[in-house]
């Protein structure tokens, strides 16, 4: 029960963080569709959001595995 609630909370936060990220860093940026035309490193809040997104993905996968094995 608590694991499912934690999954929902982590998922909502993860969706919010993904939506906050810069648009040019998405799939179009990988194939050269960015407006700037050069590689730009992440700085400040953008770097924190990117790191938090990765951590929350790992947490969500871990919670999913625990939920799968618990039942």
DOPAMI-556441 format. One record per residue (C-alpha): residue number from 0; x, y, z. Coordinates in Angstrom, 3 decimals. Last residue first. Layout:
R    n        xx        yy        zz
R  NUM         X         Y         Z
...
! end
This chain:
R    n        xx        yy        zz
R   70     3.513    -9.330    -3.813
R   69     6.790    -7.954    -2.423
R   68     8.847    -8.758    -5.531
R   67     6.870    -6.504    -7.852
R   66     6.510    -3.683    -5.320
R   65    10.237    -3.849    -4.570
R   64    10.992    -3.771    -8.300
R   63     8.661    -0.822    -8.832
R   62    10.151     1.062    -5.890
R   61    13.634     0.548    -7.311
R   60    12.559     1.711   -10.769
R   59    10.961     4.795    -9.219
R   58    14.060     5.539    -7.134
R   57    16.314     5.237   -10.206
R   56    14.045     7.570   -12.172
R   55    13.986     9.948    -9.194
R   54    17.790    10.090    -9.120
R   53    17.983    10.806   -12.855
R   52    15.382    13.573   -12.605
R   51    17.133    15.064    -9.575
R   50    20.365    15.281   -11.563
R   49    18.671    17.071   -14.467
R   48    16.818    19.453   -12.133
R   47    20.065    20.280   -10.294
R   46    21.902    20.886   -13.584
R   45    19.128    23.191   -14.829
R   44    19.199    25.052   -11.510
R   43    22.805    26.046   -11.933
R   42    24.544    25.025   -15.114
R   41    24.086    22.449   -17.855
R   40    26.711    22.545   -20.560
R   39    25.896    23.938   -24.000
R   38    26.826    22.243   -27.238
R   37    26.435    24.471   -30.261
R   36    23.726    25.224   -32.843
R   35    21.693    27.511   -30.591
R   34    18.270    26.715   -32.032
R   33    18.414    22.986   -31.376
R   32    17.370    20.545   -34.070
R   31    20.705    18.785   -34.321
R   30    19.506    15.210   -33.883
R   29    19.971    15.136   -30.118
R   28    18.335    18.544   -29.755
R   27    15.150    17.250   -31.390
R   26    14.998    14.445   -28.825
R   25    15.033    16.806   -25.878
R   24    17.675    19.284   -24.745
R   23    16.086    22.009   -26.880
R   22    12.983    22.026   -24.657
R   21    14.761    22.939   -21.426
R   20    13.634    20.909   -18.442
R   19    10.619    21.939   -16.369
R   18     8.340    19.322   -17.957
R   17    10.720    16.550   -16.927
R   16    10.787    17.844   -13.367
R   15     6.980    17.946   -13.156
R   14     6.659    14.422   -14.534
R   13     9.206    13.167   -12.008
R   12     7.353    14.822    -9.127
R   11     4.122    13.118   -10.228
R   10     5.875     9.758   -10.620
R    9     7.578    10.005    -7.212
R    8     4.209    10.654    -5.535
R    7     2.494     7.819    -7.410
R    6     5.289     5.373    -6.639
R    5     5.264     6.374    -2.957
R    4     1.533     5.660    -2.817
R    3     2.131     2.241    -4.360
R    2     4.912     1.510    -1.869
R    1     2.690     2.489     1.040
R    0     0.000     0.000     0.000
! end
